[in-house]
Amino acid sequence: MKKNIRNVAIIAHVDHGKTTLVDEMLKQSGVFRDNQVVQDRVMDSNDLERERGITILAKNTAVQYGDTKINIVDTPGHADFGGEVERILKMVNGVILLVDAAEGPMPQTRFVLQKALELGHKVIVVVNKIDRPDQRVHEVIDEVLELLLELDATDEQFESPTLFCSGRQGTASYSPEVQGTDLRPLFDTIVDYIPAPDVDDEAPLQMLVSSIDYNEYVGRIAIGRIERGTIKQNQDIVLCNWHDPDKKQKARAVSLYEFSGLSKVPETESSAGNIIALSGIGDVTIGDTICDPAVIEPLPFVKISEPTIEMTFSVNDSPFAGREGKYVTTRQIRDRLMRETLKDVSLRISEVPNSDSFNVAGRGEMHLSILIETMRREDYEFQVSPPRVLTKEIDGVLCEPVERVVLDVPESSVGTVIEKLSSRKGEFVKMDPQGSRTKIEFLVPSRGLFGYQSEFMTDTRGEGIMSSVFDNYSPWRGDLSRRNSGSLISFETGESVAYGLWNAQDRGALFIGPGVAVYAGMIVGVSPKSEDITVNVCRKKQLTNMRAAGSDEALRLVPPRQMSLEQCLEFLADDELLEVTPKNLRLRKSILDHSLRMKALKGNKNG
């Protein structure tokens, strides 16, 4: 056994404080200088992660505690990035399960904990944010124990050590009544309870690639744990794969790195039990095994859960195509999407025959919206369809994905929320009042949640918390209307003017202000009625040589509604598309011409 190494992953639901706790672990282990200026959530290195306050990619770091090196993997908490968590669990020997002292275990907590228990990992339960005024530590501990029972934990896993932390203050203690002073109890528990890797340095080399990093200069970087043997810089190696027995590709380990703090440290040699990064291997992918050429034995890779939602990405064909983006062709979009599959194992991409489009399947709306936003920032221009669920046929019955949704809402909103989810084919599971708030659990078809987030925030006056995780496939629950409102559609191409907008705003809420370039078929607002309405926002006031009292009063325009990327995706109806460019998000009808659209609509009604 490697006595001086511990490999541990931190798993938790979104917003329970994983990244903040890792910050403090890095600070207290001496990774930073005393006078070094360190930004908050230092592990969230990606711009999107910092803006949204969520972790999207699993990241590796390492701290030295006494004589022991602790490799820590910070994982995403959002259910849509569950694929990231599933694959990195193969790299570690134990997990720290973080639970919010007020919210308790949430859907994603159940999902990631189940995966860790299935792999037989040891678990350290950490109740975080015990300094919250609404903390309910003792009830949360009971809820965690109930969850462990439900997930068939072994006796040893059921008796996991429990610690009480405040990630923000950097303190940990063995009892909720005792205020800790630092994170020493957490470090000690990791060293004492998480087993050291049980490995053989003398055996032939074997390493499973669990993660891929990408660098403009060196290309792909393979990250994983050495299962056995030793690897040296410039050593000849062979790539093989459990699912592809014919794959036996020779390569060379050009550069070798170990993790220390936030950096990768070049090494000339590394042995079993260490989590390392290797560059110089061209076609390495997640799930490959790196072996000694003399003994080629691939390791089995964890089966990643299937995607549940699909969208079609296609070349932009609007009248404004090619004006704002740098990469606009089918080839460029295809190359970018294929590059994404190298490091995101939950993504599935297939070409649509005889068209310039690709079906992109992922774990949820958030998963795909992050990909869209990332491509947009890289100067790509394209258009996307509304999300749709991926169905399966099980025993001759058509089944659809169902999500387990947990909602934390004020008492006054309970009735409205239950009514709305029931109308979306949701199945009520349980309700748990907690002071002035209520926790509700539902099983809702994935398509029933499309477009519900903004409605939910309105119904709860911005105070509700909603989270969901894929639960199972169950029989199709019948037709479900996507949206009750219609769209306001621009009648002609031109530039919006105040007079045209002033006339149009009586029909519904507008998305644009004056001076915006629009084209025929572009959606400029939402109508409260269920049918679409065509409006002319480019219409100018007719000039006459007559003066009338009151005709030249200032036109009062209602400020337009600003739509985020997620809100645009939620808004889309089945016959609409979203045009994505580096500068703008434009909602549009898939058939832009008004007369052709009317013909298609009549044809559908008659059909």
C-alpha positions as CSV (number, residue, x, y, z in Angstrom):
1,M,0.0,0.0,0.0
2,K,1.1,3.6,-0.7
3,K,1.0,4.8,2.9
4,N,1.6,8.5,1.9
5,I,-1.1,9.0,-0.8
6,R,-4.9,9.5,-0.4
7,N,-7.2,10.0,-3.4
8,V,-10.5,11.6,-2.6
9,A,-13.4,13.2,-4.5
10,I,-15.8,15.9,-3.1
11,I,-19.4,15.2,-4.1
12,A,-22.5,17.2,-3.3
13,H,-25.6,18.9,-4.7
14,V,-25.2,22.2,-6.5
15,D,-24.6,25.2,-4.2
16,H,-23.7,23.1,-1.1
17,G,-20.2,24.6,-0.9
18,K,-17.7,22.1,-2.4
19,T,-15.5,24.6,-4.2
20,T,-15.5,27.0,-1.3
21,L,-14.4,24.2,1.0
22,V,-11.6,23.2,-1.4
23,D,-10.4,26.8,-1.4
24,E,-10.0,26.6,2.4
25,M,-8.2,23.2,2.2
26,L,-5.7,24.7,-0.3
27,K,-5.2,27.8,1.9
28,Q,-4.7,25.9,5.2
29,S,-2.3,23.3,3.6
30,G,0.1,26.1,2.7
31,V,-0.4,26.1,-1.1
32,F,-0.6,29.9,-1.2
33,R,2.0,32.4,0.2
34,D,0.8,34.3,3.3
35,N,0.6,37.6,1.3
36,Q,-0.8,36.0,-1.9
37,V,-4.0,37.5,-3.2
38,V,-6.4,34.6,-4.0
39,Q,-9.8,35.0,-5.6
40,D,-12.8,33.2,-4.3
41,R,-13.7,29.7,-5.7
42,V,-10.2,29.5,-7.2
43,M,-11.0,26.0,-8.7
44,D,-13.7,27.5,-10.9
45,S,-11.2,28.6,-13.5
46,N,-13.6,28.8,-16.5
47,D,-15.3,32.2,-17.2
48,L,-18.7,30.6,-17.4
49,E,-18.2,28.8,-14.1
50,R,-17.3,32.1,-12.3
51,E,-20.3,34.0,-13.9
52,R,-22.9,31.4,-13.0
53,G,-21.4,30.3,-9.6
54,I,-21.5,26.6,-10.6
55,T,-18.8,24.0,-11.3
56,I,-19.1,22.5,-14.8
57,L,-15.9,20.5,-15.1
58,A,-14.3,18.2,-12.6
59,K,-10.8,19.4,-11.6
60,N,-7.8,18.0,-9.9
61,T,-5.7,19.5,-7.2
62,A,-3.4,18.1,-4.5
63,V,-2.4,19.3,-1.0
64,Q,0.4,18.1,1.3
65,Y,-0.7,17.3,4.9
66,G,2.2,16.3,7.0
67,D,3.8,13.4,5.2
68,T,0.7,12.6,3.2
69,K,-0.2,13.8,-0.3
70,I,-4.0,14.2,-0.6
71,N,-5.2,14.3,-4.3
72,I,-8.6,16.1,-4.3
73,V,-11.1,16.1,-7.2
74,D,-13.7,18.9,-7.1
75,T,-16.8,17.7,-9.0
76,P,-19.8,19.5,-10.5
77,G,-23.0,19.5,-8.4
78,H,-25.5,20.1,-11.2
79,A,-27.3,16.9,-12.4
80,D,-26.7,17.8,-16.0
81,F,-22.9,17.3,-15.5
82,G,-23.3,13.9,-13.7
83,G,-21.2,12.3,-16.4
84,E,-18.2,14.3,-15.1
85,V,-18.8,12.8,-11.6
86,E,-19.3,9.2,-12.8
87,R,-16.0,8.9,-14.6
88,I,-13.8,10.6,-12.0
89,L,-15.0,8.2,-9.3
90,K,-12.8,5.5,-10.8
91,M,-9.7,7.7,-9.9
92,V,-10.4,7.8,-6.1
93,N,-10.6,5.5,-3.1
94,G,-13.1,7.5,-1.1
95,V,-15.5,10.4,-1.2
96,I,-16.4,13.4,1.0
97,L,-20.2,13.7,0.8
98,L,-21.0,17.4,1.5
99,V,-24.6,18.2,2.7
100,D,-26.0,21.7,3.4
101,A,-27.0,22.1,7.1
102,A,-30.3,23.7,6.1
103,E,-31.3,22.1,2.8
104,G,-30.2,18.5,3.6
105,P,-29.7,15.8,1.0
106,M,-31.0,16.9,-2.5
107,P,-31.6,14.8,-5.7
108,Q,-28.0,15.2,-7.0
109,T,-26.7,14.1,-3.5
110,R,-28.6,10.8,-4.0
111,F,-27.4,10.3,-7.6
112,V,-23.6,10.8,-6.9
113,L,-23.7,9.0,-3.6
114,Q,-25.3,5.9,-5.2
115,K,-22.5,5.8,-7.8
116,A,-19.9,6.0,-5.0
117,L,-21.5,3.3,-2.9
118,E,-21.8,1.0,-6.0
119,L,-18.0,1.3,-6.4
120,G,-17.5,0.4,-2.7
121,H,-15.9,3.7,-1.8
122,K,-15.6,4.8,1.8
123,V,-17.6,7.9,2.6
124,I,-16.9,10.8,5.0
125,V,-20.1,12.8,5.6
126,V,-19.5,16.5,6.0
127,V,-22.5,18.7,7.1
128,N,-21.5,22.1,5.7
129,K,-22.7,25.7,6.4
130,I,-23.4,25.0,10.1
131,D,-23.1,28.8,10.6
132,R,-26.4,29.4,8.7
133,P,-29.1,30.9,10.8
134,D,-31.6,28.4,9.5
135,Q,-29.4,25.3,10.0
136,R,-31.1,22.1,11.3
137,V,-28.1,19.9,11.7
138,H,-29.7,17.0,13.7
139,E,-32.6,16.6,11.2
140,V,-30.1,16.7,8.3
141,I,-27.9,13.9,9.9
142,D,-31.1,11.7,10.2
143,E,-31.9,12.4,6.5
144,V,-28.4,11.4,5.4
145,L,-28.7,8.1,7.4
146,E,-32.1,7.5,5.8
147,L,-30.6,8.0,2.4
148,L,-27.7,5.6,3.1
149,L,-30.3,3.0,4.2
150,E,-32.4,3.6,1.0
151,L,-29.3,3.2,-1.2
152,D,-28.3,-0.2,0.4
153,A,-25.1,1.0,2.0
154,T,-22.9,-1.6,3.7
155,D,-22.7,-1.6,7.5
156,E,-19.3,0.1,7.2
157,Q,-20.6,2.8,4.8
158,F,-23.6,3.3,7.1
159,E,-21.3,4.0,10.0
160,S,-19.3,6.6,8.1
161,P,-17.6,9.3,10.2
162,T,-19.5,12.6,10.3
163,L,-17.9,16.1,10.6
164,F,-19.4,19.6,10.9
165,C,-17.9,22.3,8.8
166,S,-18.2,25.9,7.8
167,G,-16.5,26.1,4.4
168,R,-16.5,29.9,4.3
169,Q,-14.9,30.2,7.8
170,G,-12.6,27.2,7.1
171,T,-13.5,25.3,10.3
172,A,-14.3,21.7,11.0
173,S,-15.3,19.8,14.2
174,Y,-16.4,16.4,15.3
175,S,-19.5,17.7,17.1
176,P,-22.2,20.3,16.0
177,E,-22.0,21.8,19.5
178,V,-18.3,22.5,19.3
179,Q,-17.0,25.4,17.1
180,G,-13.9,24.3,15.2
181,T,-10.9,26.5,14.7
182,D,-9.5,25.0,11.4
183,L,-9.8,22.1,9.0
184,R,-7.4,19.8,10.9
185,P,-10.2,17.4,11.9
186,L,-11.2,17.0,8.2
187,F,-7.6,16.4,7.1
188,D,-7.0,13.9,10.0
189,T,-10.2,12.0,9.1
190,I,-9.2,11.7,5.4
191,V,-5.7,10.4,6.4
192,D,-7.1,7.9,9.0
193,Y,-10.3,6.7,7.3
194,I,-9.8,6.9,3.5
195,P,-7.7,3.9,2.5
196,A,-4.3,4.4,0.7
197,P,-4.2,3.0,-2.8
198,D,-3.6,-0.8,-2.8
199,V,-1.2,-1.1,-5.7
200,D,1.9,-2.9,-7.0
201,D,4.8,-0.8,-8.2
202,E,6.7,-3.8,-9.6
203,A,3.9,-5.0,-11.9
204,P,3.6,-3.9,-15.6
205,L,2.2,-0.4,-16.2
206,Q,-1.6,0.0,-16.3
207,M,-3.5,3.4,-16.1
208,L,-7.1,4.2,-16.9
209,V,-7.7,7.6,-18.5
210,S,-10.6,9.2,-16.6
211,S,-10.4,12.8,-17.9
212,I,-9.0,14.7,-20.8
213,D,-7.6,18.2,-20.7
214,Y,-6.8,20.2,-23.9
215,N,-4.0,22.6,-24.5
216,E,-3.3,24.6,-27.7
217,Y,0.4,23.8,-27.6
218,V,0.6,20.1,-26.6
219,G,-2.9,18.9,-27.7
220,R,-4.7,16.4,-25.5
221,I,-3.6,15.7,-22.0
222,A,-4.7,12.4,-20.4
223,I,-5.5,12.4,-16.7
224,G,-6.0,9.3,-14.6
225,R,-4.7,7.2,-11.7
226,I,-1.8,4.7,-12.2
227,E,-3.4,1.4,-11.2
228,R,-0.1,-0.6,-11.2
229,G,3.5,-0.3,-12.2
230,T,5.7,2.8,-12.8
231,I,5.8,5.2,-15.7
232,K,8.8,7.2,-16.9
233,Q,9.1,10.2,-19.2
234,N,9.6,9.2,-22.9
235,Q,8.6,5.6,-22.1
236,D,7.0,3.6,-24.9
237,I,3.4,2.8,-24.1
238,V,0.3,1.2,-25.8
239,L,-3.2,2.5,-25.8
240,C,-6.0,-0.1,-25.6
241,N,-9.7,0.0,-24.8
242,W,-12.1,-2.4,-23.0
243,H,-15.0,-1.7,-25.4
244,D,-12.8,-1.8,-28.6
245,P,-10.6,-5.0,-28.4
246,D,-8.9,-4.1,-31.8
247,K,-7.5,-0.8,-30.5
248,K,-3.8,-1.3,-29.8
249,Q,-2.0,1.9,-30.6
250,K,1.7,2.6,-29.9
251,A,2.6,5.9,-28.4
252,R,5.1,7.6,-26.2
253,A,4.6,9.4,-22.8
254,V,6.3,12.7,-23.9
255,S,5.6,14.8,-20.7
256,L,4.6,13.6,-17.3
257,Y,3.0,15.8,-14.6
258,E,1.8,15.3,-11.0
259,F,-0.7,17.7,-9.3
260,S,0.5,20.1,-6.6
261,G,-1.9,22.8,-5.4
262,L,-3.3,24.5,-8.5
263,S,-0.5,23.6,-10.9
264,K,0.9,20.6,-12.7
265,V,4.5,19.8,-11.7
266,P,6.7,18.1,-14.4
267,E,8.1,14.8,-13.2
268,T,10.5,12.3,-14.8
269,E,8.8,9.3,-13.1
270,S,5.6,8.4,-11.2
271,S,4.4,5.2,-9.6
272,A,1.1,3.4,-8.9
273,G,-1.5,5.2,-6.8
274,N,-0.7,8.6,-8.1
275,I,-3.1,10.7,-10.1
276,I,-1.0,12.1,-13.1
277,A,-1.4,14.0,-16.4
278,L,0.3,12.8,-19.6
279,S,0.8,14.7,-22.8
280,G,2.0,13.7,-26.2
281,I,-0.5,10.9,-26.9
282,G,-2.5,12.0,-30.0
283,D,-5.7,10.0,-30.1
284,V,-6.2,9.3,-26.4
285,T,-9.9,9.4,-25.3
286,I,-11.7,8.9,-22.0
287,G,-12.0,5.2,-21.1
288,D,-8.6,4.2,-22.8
289,T,-6.1,2.2,-20.8
290,I,-2.4,3.1,-21.0
291,C,-0.3,-0.1,-20.8
292,D,3.2,-1.5,-20.9
293,P,3.8,-2.8,-24.5
294,A,4.7,-6.2,-23.0
295,V,1.4,-6.7,-21.1
296,I,-1.6,-5.2,-22.9
297,E,-4.6,-5.5,-20.5
298,P,-7.4,-2.9,-20.8
299,L,-9.4,-1.9,-17.7
300,P,-13.2,-1.8,-17.7
301,F,-14.6,1.7,-17.8
302,V,-17.7,2.9,-15.8
303,K,-20.9,2.9,-17.9
304,I,-21.9,6.5,-18.3
305,S,-25.7,7.1,-18.0
306,E,-27.4,7.8,-21.3
307,P,-28.4,11.3,-22.5
308,T,-32.1,12.2,-22.1
309,I,-32.5,15.4,-24.2
310,E,-31.6,16.2,-27.8
311,M,-31.4,19.4,-29.8
312,T,-30.6,20.0,-33.5
313,F,-27.6,22.3,-34.2
314,S,-27.6,23.6,-37.8
315,V,-25.9,26.1,-40.1
316,N,-27.5,29.6,-39.7
317,D,-29.7,30.3,-42.8
318,S,-31.3,33.5,-41.6
319,P,-31.1,36.7,-43.7
320,F,-28.4,38.0,-41.3
321,A,-26.3,34.8,-41.6
322,G,-22.5,35.3,-41.6
323,R,-22.5,38.9,-40.4
324,E,-21.4,38.4,-36.8
325,G,-19.7,35.0,-36.4
326,K,-16.2,33.9,-37.5
327,Y,-17.0,30.1,-37.8
328,V,-20.2,29.5,-39.8
329,T,-19.7,26.5,-42.1
330,T,-20.9,22.9,-41.5
331,R,-17.3,21.7,-41.4
332,Q,-16.3,24.1,-38.7
333,I,-19.4,23.4,-36.5
334,R,-18.9,19.6,-37.0
335,D,-15.2,19.8,-36.0
336,R,-16.1,21.9,-32.9
337,L,-18.8,19.5,-31.8
338,M,-16.6,16.4,-32.3
339,R,-13.8,18.1,-30.2
340,E,-16.3,18.5,-27.4
341,T,-17.1,14.8,-27.3
342,L,-13.4,14.0,-26.5
343,K,-13.7,15.5,-23.1
344,D,-17.5,15.3,-22.4
345,V,-18.4,11.6,-22.3
346,S,-22.2,12.3,-21.7
347,L,-22.5,14.0,-25.1
348,R,-23.7,12.1,-28.2
349,I,-23.5,13.7,-31.6
350,S,-24.9,12.3,-34.9
351,E,-25.2,13.9,-38.3
352,V,-28.7,14.4,-39.9
353,P,-28.6,12.9,-43.4
354,N,-28.9,15.3,-46.4
355,S,-28.8,18.4,-44.3
356,D,-26.3,20.8,-42.7
357,S,-27.3,19.9,-39.2
358,F,-26.4,17.6,-36.2
359,N,-28.4,16.0,-33.5
360,V,-26.7,16.8,-30.1
361,A,-27.9,14.7,-27.2
362,G,-27.0,15.6,-23.5
363,R,-28.1,15.2,-19.9
364,G,-30.4,18.2,-19.7
365,E,-31.1,21.8,-20.9
366,M,-28.3,23.2,-18.7
367,H,-25.8,20.7,-20.2
368,L,-26.6,21.8,-23.8
369,S,-27.0,25.5,-23.0
370,I,-23.4,25.6,-21.5
371,L,-22.1,24.0,-24.8
372,I,-24.1,26.6,-26.8
373,E,-22.8,29.5,-24.7
374,T,-19.2,28.2,-24.9
375,M,-19.3,27.9,-28.7
376,R,-20.9,31.4,-29.0
377,R,-18.0,32.9,-27.0
378,E,-15.5,31.1,-29.4
379,D,-17.1,33.1,-32.3
380,Y,-19.3,30.3,-33.7
381,E,-22.6,31.2,-35.4
382,F,-25.4,28.6,-35.8
383,Q,-29.0,27.9,-35.0
384,V,-30.6,25.4,-32.6
385,S,-34.0,23.7,-32.4
386,P,-36.2,23.4,-29.3
387,P,-35.0,20.6,-26.9
388,R,-36.9,17.3,-27.2
389,V,-36.8,14.2,-25.1
390,L,-35.2,10.9,-26.1
391,T,-37.7,8.1,-25.8
392,K,-37.0,4.4,-25.4
393,E,-39.1,1.3,-26.2
394,I,-39.1,-1.1,-23.1
395,D,-40.9,-4.4,-23.5
396,G,-42.9,-3.0,-26.4
397,V,-44.1,0.1,-24.5
398,L,-43.0,3.6,-25.4
399,C,-41.2,5.1,-22.4
400,E,-39.9,8.7,-21.7
401,P,-37.4,10.0,-19.1
402,V,-38.8,11.1,-15.8
403,E,-37.1,13.5,-13.4
404,R,-37.2,13.5,-9.6
405,V,-37.9,17.2,-8.7
406,V,-37.4,18.6,-5.3
407,L,-38.8,22.1,-4.7
408,D,-38.3,24.3,-1.6
409,V,-41.0,27.0,-1.6
410,P,-42.7,29.5,0.7
411,E,-46.0,28.3,2.2
412,S,-48.0,30.8,0.2
413,S,-46.9,29.2,-3.1
414,V,-47.4,25.5,-2.4
415,G,-50.9,25.3,-4.0
416,T,-49.8,27.1,-7.2
417,V,-46.7,24.9,-7.6
418,I,-48.6,21.6,-7.0
419,E,-51.3,22.7,-9.5
420,K,-48.7,23.7,-12.2
421,L,-46.7,20.5,-11.9
422,S,-49.8,18.3,-11.9
423,S,-50.9,20.0,-15.1
424,R,-47.5,19.1,-16.6
425,K,-48.2,15.3,-15.9
426,G,-46.2,15.4,-12.6
427,E,-46.8,12.7,-10.0
428,F,-46.8,14.0,-6.4
429,V,-44.5,12.0,-4.1
430,K,-44.3,13.8,-0.7
431,M,-44.5,17.1,1.1
432,D,-42.4,18.1,4.2
433,P,-43.2,21.4,5.9
434,Q,-40.1,23.1,7.4
435,G,-41.0,26.2,9.3
436,S,-42.3,28.9,7.0
437,R,-41.2,26.9,3.9
438,T,-42.2,23.6,2.4
439,K,-40.2,20.9,0.7
440,I,-42.2,19.2,-2.1
441,E,-41.1,16.2,-4.2
442,F,-42.5,15.3,-7.6
443,L,-41.8,12.8,-10.4
444,V,-42.2,14.8,-13.6
445,P,-41.6,13.8,-17.3
446,S,-38.5,15.7,-18.6
447,R,-40.5,17.4,-21.3
448,G,-42.9,18.7,-18.6
449,L,-40.0,20.8,-17.1
450,F,-39.3,22.5,-20.4
451,G,-40.0,26.2,-19.9
452,Y,-41.1,25.7,-16.3
453,Q,-38.1,27.4,-14.5
454,S,-39.1,31.0,-15.2
455,E,-42.8,30.3,-14.5
456,F,-41.7,28.7,-11.2
457,M,-39.7,31.8,-10.2
458,T,-42.7,34.0,-11.0
459,D,-45.1,31.8,-9.0
460,T,-42.7,31.8,-5.9
461,R,-41.8,35.5,-6.3
462,G,-38.2,34.6,-6.8
463,E,-38.0,32.7,-3.4
464,G,-38.3,29.1,-4.7
465,I,-35.4,26.6,-5.1
466,M,-35.9,23.9,-7.7
467,S,-33.6,21.0,-8.5
468,S,-34.1,17.8,-10.4
469,V,-32.2,14.6,-11.4
470,F,-33.0,11.9,-13.9
471,D,-35.0,9.1,-12.1
472,N,-36.1,6.5,-14.6
473,Y,-37.9,5.7,-17.8
474,S,-41.6,5.3,-17.5
475,P,-44.5,4.8,-20.0
476,W,-45.4,7.9,-22.1
477,R,-47.8,10.1,-20.2
478,G,-49.7,11.6,-23.2
479,D,-49.7,14.9,-25.0
480,L,-48.4,18.0,-23.2
481,S,-48.7,21.6,-24.5
482,R,-45.3,23.3,-24.6
483,R,-46.6,26.8,-24.2
484,N,-49.9,28.7,-23.8
485,S,-48.7,31.9,-25.3
486,G,-48.1,32.9,-28.9
487,S,-45.3,34.9,-30.6
488,L,-45.2,38.4,-32.0
489,I,-43.6,38.0,-35.4
490,S,-42.0,40.8,-37.5
491,F,-43.8,41.3,-40.8
492,E,-40.9,42.9,-42.7
493,T,-37.1,43.3,-42.8
494,G,-35.6,46.6,-41.6
495,E,-34.9,48.5,-38.4
496,S,-37.4,48.7,-35.5
497,V,-38.7,52.2,-34.9
498,A,-40.4,53.7,-31.9
499,Y,-43.7,54.3,-33.7
500,G,-44.0,50.7,-34.9
501,L,-43.0,49.3,-31.4
502,W,-45.6,51.6,-29.8
503,N,-48.4,50.1,-31.9
504,A,-47.0,46.6,-31.4
505,Q,-46.7,46.7,-27.6
506,D,-50.5,46.7,-27.1
507,R,-50.4,43.1,-28.5
508,G,-48.0,41.7,-25.9
509,A,-44.5,42.0,-24.3
510,L,-41.7,43.0,-26.6
511,F,-38.1,41.6,-26.7
512,I,-36.5,44.5,-28.6
513,G,-36.3,48.2,-28.4
514,P,-35.9,50.8,-31.2
515,G,-33.0,50.8,-33.6
516,V,-32.7,47.0,-33.7
517,A,-32.2,45.2,-37.1
518,V,-35.0,42.7,-37.7
519,Y,-36.1,40.4,-40.5
520,A,-39.4,39.0,-41.7
521,G,-40.2,35.9,-39.6
522,M,-38.1,37.0,-36.6
523,I,-39.9,36.8,-33.2
524,V,-39.9,40.3,-31.5
525,G,-42.2,39.6,-28.5
526,V,-44.7,37.3,-26.8
527,S,-48.5,37.4,-27.1
528,P,-50.7,36.5,-24.2
529,K,-53.1,34.8,-26.7
530,S,-52.3,31.2,-27.8
531,E,-51.9,32.1,-31.5
532,D,-49.1,34.0,-33.2
533,I,-49.6,37.6,-34.3
534,T,-47.7,39.4,-37.1
535,V,-46.7,43.0,-36.2
536,N,-44.9,45.7,-38.2
537,V,-42.2,47.1,-35.9
538,C,-40.5,48.9,-38.8
539,R,-43.6,51.0,-39.5
540,K,-42.8,54.8,-39.5
541,K,-45.4,57.5,-38.8
542,Q,-46.8,58.9,-42.0
543,L,-45.8,62.6,-42.3
544,T,-48.6,65.1,-43.3
545,N,-48.7,68.8,-43.6
546,M,-51.7,68.9,-41.3
547,R,-51.3,69.5,-37.5
548,A,-53.6,67.9,-35.0
549,A,-53.7,68.5,-31.3
550,G,-51.9,65.8,-29.4
551,S,-50.6,64.0,-32.5
552,D,-47.0,64.7,-31.7
553,E,-46.9,63.7,-28.1
554,A,-43.9,61.6,-27.0
555,L,-44.5,57.9,-27.5
556,R,-44.1,56.0,-24.2
557,L,-42.5,52.6,-24.8
558,V,-42.5,49.8,-22.2
559,P,-38.9,48.6,-21.6
560,P,-38.3,45.4,-23.6
561,R,-37.9,42.1,-21.8
562,Q,-34.2,40.9,-21.9
563,M,-34.0,37.2,-22.6
564,S,-31.1,35.0,-21.4
565,L,-29.9,32.0,-23.4
566,E,-31.8,29.6,-21.0
567,Q,-35.0,31.7,-21.3
568,C,-34.8,31.7,-25.1
569,L,-34.5,27.9,-25.1
570,E,-37.4,27.6,-22.7
571,F,-39.5,29.9,-24.9
572,L,-39.1,28.0,-28.2
573,A,-42.2,26.4,-29.6
574,D,-41.9,23.3,-32.0
575,D,-42.0,25.5,-35.1
576,E,-39.3,28.0,-33.9
577,L,-35.5,28.2,-33.9
578,L,-32.9,30.1,-31.9
579,E,-30.3,31.9,-34.0
580,V,-27.0,32.1,-31.9
581,T,-24.2,34.5,-32.8
582,P,-21.4,35.9,-30.8
583,K,-23.3,39.2,-30.4
584,N,-27.0,38.3,-30.5
585,L,-29.6,35.7,-29.7
586,R,-32.5,35.9,-32.1
587,L,-35.7,33.9,-31.9
588,R,-37.3,33.1,-35.3
589,K,-39.8,31.0,-37.0
590,S,-38.4,28.0,-38.9
591,I,-40.4,29.1,-41.9
592,L,-39.7,32.8,-42.3
593,D,-42.1,33.7,-45.2
594,H,-45.5,34.6,-43.8
595,S,-47.6,33.1,-46.7
596,L,-45.6,29.8,-46.7
597,R,-46.0,29.6,-42.9
598,M,-49.8,30.1,-43.1
599,K,-49.9,27.3,-45.8
600,A,-47.9,25.0,-43.6
601,L,-50.2,25.8,-40.6
602,K,-53.4,25.1,-42.6
603,G,-51.9,21.9,-44.0
604,N,-51.1,20.7,-40.4
605,K,-54.6,21.5,-39.2
606,N,-56.2,19.8,-42.2
607,G,-53.8,16.9,-41.9
